[in-house]
Amino acid sequence: METPFKILACLCSAAVISVTSGFGAQAAINLETDSSVAGVSVAMNNYYAGSLDPENELAKAFSSDETMEQVVKSGKEDAPTVKNPSSSSAYDNVAVSQVSNYVNVRSEASTKGSVVGKIYNNCAATILDTVDGEGGKWYKIQSGSVNGYIKAQYFITGAEAEKKARQVGTTYAKVANTSTLRLREEPSLDSKTLDLLSSDAEYEVIEEKGDFYKVSVDTDLVGYVFKDYVDTRVEFDHAVTNSEEEQKAAEESKRKEEAEKALQELEEAKKEAAKETTAKETAAKQTAAKETTAKETVKEPETVKPKETEKAKETETSFSGTIEQNPDGSPRETTKAAETKPKETEKEKETTKAPETEKPKETQKPSSDKTSGGPGGSKNPGGSSSGVEKATRTAVVAYAKQFLGNPYVYGGTSLTKGADCSGFTQAVYAHFGISTGRSSRDQAARGKEIPVSEAQPGDMLFYASGSYINHVAMYIGGGQIIHSSNPKTGICIAPSNYRTPCKAVTFLD
């Protein structure tokens, strides 16, 4: 009876293949990266969510009875496997430092050895060797770029170290095998999608739950991702070499210098813009004075009483300047009027000549008076104001970068002691006299909305859960943002598409 059952199983499997091929035109039947699959079992859902080429792989799966049985039982074949981030292999030979502040790592097992680095509290190290040294047992360790000796008393090892390492180590997940991955509300393929995560960023893993990792994207956004679409790694704090500490201090100093330079260049750009504005205003006043003088000069002949023939000649000559503005008039008609009614001709000359010829000048005049709400006052495209705007954007970004690595504090607005996402952007803009509002929603409403694709350095990008904006970051150019993300990362730089931006605004245009 075994053979008939096998035949029946094959027929059922063939039916599954037939149904599956019917979706051939819908190659994106990928639950985690595109639309859902209606009417297919959970096992088949899992298979599609874990395969990049499900149709071909499914066909290959039925090349043998043994493979077929595996597919029927598991619902997936050759799905990508990911190393368990909590596997004990991740903690093999790991020792964790337990010190009040830091201790020196030396070139030999003695305090006479030169200092090759420092290791701080709760840093992880790999024990390369155990030796007898000055005052007892020493470990030869590798931690980060530091290779040297340290007294064994400053480390915990074994089960105690593994337990501690699990607490102080951070597991990160990175999207793999696809450009975007669904972040779900619950650890289920049927759960609501909160957002799409990018393969350009890494996300902190909080815990494992079945086939899913629970990840923290920002303080305001936590969800689940399917394990088969992420790679993971465990990161520990580690010892630092003397040169690394010097390099870190040099980078901080460089960012500060860049901010000071950018602020100085902004002030110079504002002064230059003010000079140009003053020069234009002075020129406009001089032009207006000349126009007034010219009008008064033209009116002087009214007090003179020449002969009638002379009046006619004057009328003909003066009219030639306004023919272009008044094409209906003609010297012949004016001459005729002068012979019969010289006084009326004089009046006509007064009302038509001066005002109409000066109109083009009057329409050009306001161009020097145009102003803009942008930083720096007046704005003329291609002029000094565009230089002010560019200098402002550079200064805003450079100023914000000074605070990289500073802490995230919910409700905080301090750039040094701690700020949340909107507190960070509010404080940066406030330094430039720009009021943005306190919350991310206030800032999204107050700024001038622009297409996300047209964001420039210094503009704001907003992120939402559903239709509710709950996070803001500052775009710094090159597809990157700076933001206060969460307590783990603090103020950091990340890809602008680490989650999907829903809106962009500017306060600098």
C-alpha positions in Angstrom: 0.0 0.0 0.0 3.0 2.3 0.3 3.3 2.8 -3.5 -0.2 4.1 -4.0 0.3 6.6 -1.1 3.5 7.8 -2.8 1.6 8.2 -6.1 -1.1 10.1 -4.3 1.5 12.3 -2.6 3.1 13.0 -6.0 -0.2 13.9 -7.5 -1.0 16.3 -4.7 2.5 17.8 -5.0 2.0 18.2 -8.7 -1.2 20.1 -8.0 0.7 22.4 -5.7 3.2 23.1 -8.4 0.5 23.7 -10.9 -1.2 26.2 -8.6 2.1 27.8 -7.8 3.0 28.2 -11.5 -0.3 30.1 -11.9 1.3 32.8 -9.9 4.2 33.0 -12.4 3.2 36.4 -13.5 3.3 37.5 -9.9 7.0 36.8 -9.2 6.8 39.1 -6.2 4.8 36.6 -4.1 7.1 37.4 -1.3 5.4 38.1 2.0 8.4 39.9 3.5 9.4 42.0 0.5 6.2 42.6 -1.4 2.5 41.6 -1.5 0.9 38.8 0.4 -0.2 35.4 -1.0 -3.9 34.9 -0.6 -5.4 31.4 -0.2 -2.0 29.6 0.3 -1.2 27.7 3.5 1.1 29.1 6.2 3.7 26.5 5.3 3.7 27.7 1.7 3.8 31.3 2.9 6.9 30.5 4.9 8.5 28.9 1.9 7.9 31.9 -0.3 9.1 34.3 2.4 12.3 32.4 2.6 13.1 31.9 -1.1 14.3 34.3 -3.7 13.3 32.0 -6.6 10.5 29.9 -5.2 9.1 28.4 -8.4 12.4 26.9 -9.6 13.5 25.7 -6.2 10.1 24.1 -5.7 10.5 22.2 -9.0 13.9 21.0 -8.0 12.6 19.9 -4.7 10.5 17.1 -6.2 13.5 15.4 -8.0 13.5 12.7 -5.3 11.1 11.2 -2.8 13.4 12.1 0.1 13.5 15.8 -0.9 9.8 15.8 -1.5 9.1 14.6 2.0 11.3 17.3 3.4 9.4 20.0 1.5 6.0 18.7 2.5 7.0 18.6 6.2 8.8 21.9 6.4 7.2 24.0 3.8 10.6 25.4 2.6 13.7 24.1 1.0 17.3 25.6 1.1 16.1 28.7 2.9 19.0 30.9 4.0 20.2 30.0 7.5 21.5 32.6 9.9 23.8 31.9 12.8 22.0 32.2 16.1 23.2 35.5 17.6 22.9 33.9 21.1 24.9 30.8 20.2 27.6 30.0 22.7 30.1 30.0 19.9 29.8 33.7 19.8 31.2 33.8 23.3 33.9 31.2 23.1 37.1 32.4 24.9 35.4 35.7 25.8 36.5 37.5 29.0 34.8 40.6 30.2 36.6 43.4 32.1 35.4 44.4 35.5 37.1 47.7 36.5 36.0 51.0 38.1 37.1 53.1 35.1 39.9 51.6 32.9 43.2 49.7 33.2 46.2 49.7 31.0 47.1 46.9 28.6 50.8 46.4 28.5 53.4 45.0 26.1 54.5 42.4 28.7 53.2 40.7 31.8 54.6 43.4 34.1 53.8 47.0 35.1 57.2 47.8 33.6 55.9 47.0 30.1 54.9 49.9 27.9 51.2 50.8 27.7 49.8 49.7 24.4 46.1 50.5 25.1 43.3 50.9 27.6 40.4 48.7 28.4 37.3 50.1 30.0 34.6 48.5 32.2 32.4 45.8 30.6 34.7 45.5 27.5 35.1 42.1 25.9 38.4 40.5 25.1 39.6 37.2 23.7 42.1 35.3 25.9 45.0 34.2 23.8 47.2 32.8 26.6 47.6 32.6 30.3 51.1 33.4 31.8 52.7 33.9 35.1 53.8 37.5 35.4 54.5 40.2 38.0 52.3 39.6 41.0 50.6 36.5 39.7 48.5 35.4 36.7 48.2 37.6 33.6 46.2 37.1 30.4 47.4 37.8 26.9 44.4 39.3 25.2 43.1 40.6 21.9 40.5 43.3 22.2 39.7 45.4 19.2 43.1 46.5 17.8 44.8 46.0 21.1 47.1 43.0 21.7 48.8 42.8 25.0 48.9 41.7 28.7 46.7 42.5 31.6 46.3 41.1 35.1 43.8 38.3 35.3 42.1 39.8 38.4 40.5 42.5 36.1 38.5 39.9 34.1 35.7 37.5 34.6 35.7 34.3 32.5 33.7 31.2 31.9 30.0 31.0 32.5 30.1 34.2 34.5 31.7 36.0 31.6 29.2 34.5 29.1 26.3 35.7 31.2 27.8 39.2 31.4 28.7 39.2 27.7 25.1 38.5 26.8 24.1 41.6 28.8 26.8 44.0 27.5 27.1 42.6 24.0 24.8 44.1 21.3 23.4 42.0 18.5 22.8 43.8 15.2 20.7 42.6 12.3 21.3 43.7 8.7 18.8 43.0 5.9 20.1 40.4 3.4 19.0 39.0 0.1 16.6 41.8 -0.6 16.7 45.6 -0.7 13.8 46.1 1.7 12.3 44.0 4.5 8.9 44.3 6.2 9.0 45.2 9.9 6.0 43.6 11.4 3.9 44.4 14.5 3.9 40.8 15.8 6.1 37.8 15.1 3.9 36.5 12.3 3.8 36.6 8.5 0.1 37.7 8.8 0.9 40.6 11.1 0.5 44.2 10.2 3.5 45.8 8.4 4.8 48.8 10.3 7.5 50.0 7.9 10.0 48.8 5.3 13.6 48.5 6.5 16.6 49.1 4.2 19.6 46.9 3.5 21.8 50.0 4.0 21.4 50.0 7.7 21.8 47.8 10.8 19.2 47.4 13.6 19.6 46.4 17.2 18.2 43.0 18.0 16.3 43.0 21.3 15.3 39.3 21.4 14.5 36.2 19.4 11.0 34.9 19.1 10.6 31.8 17.0 11.4 32.5 13.3 11.7 36.2 14.1 14.0 38.8 15.6 12.5 41.7 17.6 14.5 44.8 16.5 14.6 48.4 17.7 14.6 50.8 14.8 14.2 54.0 16.9 12.8 54.5 20.4 9.4 55.1 18.8 9.6 52.1 16.4 10.0 48.4 17.5 8.9 45.4 15.5 9.7 41.9 14.1 11.7 40.8 11.1 11.8 37.3 9.5 15.1 35.6 10.4 15.8 34.2 7.0 16.2 37.7 5.5 18.8 39.1 8.0 22.4 38.5 8.9 23.4 39.1 12.5 26.6 39.9 14.4 27.4 40.5 18.0 29.4 43.6 19.0 31.1 44.3 22.2 32.9 47.4 23.5 36.6 46.7 23.4 39.9 48.1 24.3 41.4 51.1 22.5 44.9 51.8 21.5 46.6 55.1 22.3 46.5 56.1 18.7 42.8 55.3 18.5 42.1 57.5 21.5 44.2 60.3 19.9 42.4 59.8 16.6 39.0 60.1 18.3 40.0 63.3 20.1 41.4 64.6 16.8 38.1 63.9 15.0 36.1 65.6 17.7 38.4 68.6 17.5 38.1 68.7 13.7 34.3 68.7 13.8 34.4 71.6 16.2 36.8 73.5 13.9 34.7 72.8 10.9 31.6 74.2 12.7 33.5 77.3 13.8 34.7 77.9 10.3 31.3 77.4 8.8 29.7 79.8 11.3 32.4 82.4 10.4 31.8 82.0 6.7 28.1 82.4 7.3 28.6 85.7 9.1 30.8 86.9 6.2 28.2 85.9 3.7 25.6 87.9 5.7 27.8 91.0 5.8 28.4 90.8 2.0 24.7 90.4 1.4 24.0 93.4 3.6 26.5 95.5 1.6 24.9 94.5 -1.7 21.4 95.3 -0.4 22.6 98.8 0.8 24.2 99.4 -2.5 21.1 98.5 -4.4 18.9 100.7 -2.1 21.3 103.6 -2.6 21.2 103.1 -6.4 17.4 103.0 -6.4 17.2 106.2 -4.4 19.6 108.0 -6.8 17.6 106.7 -9.8 14.4 108.0 -8.2 16.0 111.4 -7.6 17.1 111.7 -11.2 13.6 110.8 -12.4 12.1 113.5 -10.2 14.6 116.1 -11.5 13.9 115.1 -15.1 10.2 115.6 -14.6 10.7 119.0 -13.1 13.0 120.0 -15.9 10.4 119.0 -18.6 7.7 121.1 -16.9 9.7 124.4 -16.9 8.5 125.5 -20.4 5.0 126.0 -19.0 6.1 129.3 -17.4 7.5 130.6 -20.7 5.1 132.3 -23.2 6.7 131.9 -26.7 5.0 132.6 -30.0 2.4 130.2 -31.2 4.7 128.8 -34.0 7.4 128.1 -31.5 4.8 126.2 -29.3 3.9 124.0 -32.2 7.5 123.1 -32.9 8.1 122.3 -29.2 5.0 120.1 -29.2 6.1 118.2 -32.2 9.6 117.6 -30.8 8.5 116.5 -27.3 5.8 114.1 -28.6 8.4 112.1 -30.5 9.5 110.6 -27.2 6.0 109.2 -26.4 4.9 107.9 -29.7 6.0 104.4 -28.9 3.9 104.4 -25.8 0.9 106.1 -27.5 0.8 104.8 -31.1 -2.6 106.4 -31.7 -1.1 109.9 -31.6 0.8 111.5 -34.5 2.9 114.7 -35.0 0.4 115.8 -37.7 -2.5 115.7 -35.3 -0.5 117.5 -32.7 0.5 120.3 -35.1 -3.1 120.8 -36.1 -4.2 121.1 -32.5 -1.4 123.6 -31.9 -2.6 125.9 -34.6 -6.2 126.1 -33.3 -5.9 125.6 -29.5 -2.3 126.1 -28.3 -3.3 126.1 -24.6 -5.0 122.7 -24.8 -2.0 121.3 -26.6 0.2 122.4 -23.7 -2.0 120.5 -21.2 -1.9 117.4 -23.4 1.8 117.5 -23.3 1.9 117.7 -19.6 -0.4 114.6 -19.0 1.1 112.2 -21.5 4.8 112.8 -21.9 6.6 112.3 -18.6 4.5 109.7 -16.7 4.2 107.2 -19.6 7.9 107.2 -20.6 8.9 106.5 -17.0 6.6 103.6 -16.4 9.1 100.9 -17.5 11.6 102.2 -14.9 9.0 102.1 -12.2 8.1 98.5 -12.9 11.8 97.5 -12.6 12.3 99.3 -9.3 10.7 96.7 -6.9 13.2 94.0 -8.0 15.7 95.6 -5.6 13.2 95.6 -2.8 12.2 91.9 -2.9 12.8 90.0 0.3 12.6 86.4 1.5 11.9 84.7 4.8 15.2 82.7 4.4 18.1 83.4 6.7 20.0 86.5 5.6 17.3 88.8 4.4 16.9 89.8 0.8 16.9 87.1 -1.8 17.8 87.5 -5.4 18.4 84.3 -7.4 22.1 83.9 -8.1 23.0 86.8 -5.9 24.3 87.2 -2.4 21.3 85.7 -0.7 21.9 82.3 -2.5 25.3 82.5 -1.0 23.8 83.1 2.4 21.5 80.2 2.1 24.3 77.8 1.0 26.5 79.1 3.9 23.6 78.6 6.3 23.0 75.0 5.2 26.7 74.2 5.6 26.9 75.8 9.0 23.7 74.0 10.3 25.1 70.6 9.3 28.6 71.3 10.7 27.1 72.6 13.9 25.0 69.5 14.3 27.9 67.1 13.7 29.7 68.5 16.7 27.4 66.5 19.0 27.8 63.1 17.4 27.9 60.4 20.1 26.1 62.5 22.7 23.3 60.7 24.6 19.6 60.2 23.7 17.3 61.4 26.5 13.5 61.1 26.0 12.1 64.6 26.4 15.5 66.2 26.4 16.6 69.3 24.5 20.3 69.5 25.5 22.8 68.9 22.8 25.4 67.8 25.4 23.5 66.2 28.2 20.8 64.5 26.1 18.0 65.2 23.6 15.3 63.2 21.8 14.9 63.4 18.1 12.9 66.6 17.9 14.7 68.1 20.9 18.0 67.7 18.9 16.7 69.4 15.7 15.0 72.1 17.7 18.2 72.9 19.6 20.4 73.0 16.5 18.0 75.3 14.6 17.6 77.5 17.7 21.3 78.3 17.5 20.6 80.0 14.2 17.6 81.9 15.5 15.1 79.6 13.8 12.0 78.5 15.7 10.9 75.0 14.6 8.5 73.9 17.3 9.1 71.2 19.9 7.6 67.9 18.6 8.3 66.2 15.3 4.6 66.9 14.4 5.0 70.6 15.2 8.1 70.8 13.0 6.5 68.9 10.2 3.6 71.4 10.2 5.7 74.6 10.5 8.3 74.0 7.9 7.8 74.5 4.2 7.0 71.2 2.6 9.2 70.0 -0.2 9.5 66.7 -2.1 11.6 64.1 -0.2 13.7 63.7 -3.3 14.6 67.4 -3.3 15.8 67.6 0.3 19.1 69.5 0.7 21.6 69.5 3.6 19.9 71.1 6.6 16.4 70.2 5.7 14.3 67.8 7.9 13.0 64.3 7.0 10.1 62.8 8.9 9.2 59.2 9.6 5.9 57.7 10.7 4.2 54.6 12.0 1.1 54.3 9.9 -0.2 57.9 9.4 1.3 59.2 12.6 4.6 61.1 12.4 6.8 60.1 15.3 10.4 60.7 14.3 12.5 63.5 12.7 16.0 63.7 11.4 18.2 66.3 9.7 19.4 65.5 6.2 23.1 66.1 5.8 23.6 65.2 2.1 25.0 62.1 0.4 21.9 60.0 1.3 22.6 60.4 5.1 20.9 61.9 8.1 22.0 62.9 11.6 19.5 62.2 14.4 19.0 61.3 18.0 17.8 57.8 17.5 17.7 55.8 20.8 19.6 55.3 24.1 21.9 52.7 22.5 23.2 54.9 19.6 22.5 58.4 20.9 23.1 61.1 18.3 24.4 59.3 15.2 24.6 59.3 11.4 22.5 56.8 9.4 21.2 56.2 5.9 18.2 58.4 5.1 16.3 55.4 4.0 17.0 53.3 7.1 13.2 53.5 7.4 10.8 55.0 4.9 10.7 58.9 5.1 7.1 60.2 4.7 7.7 63.9 4.5 10.4 66.6 4.1 10.3 70.3 5.0 12.8 73.1 4.9 13.3 76.1 7.2 16.1 77.5 5.1 14.4 78.6 1.9 
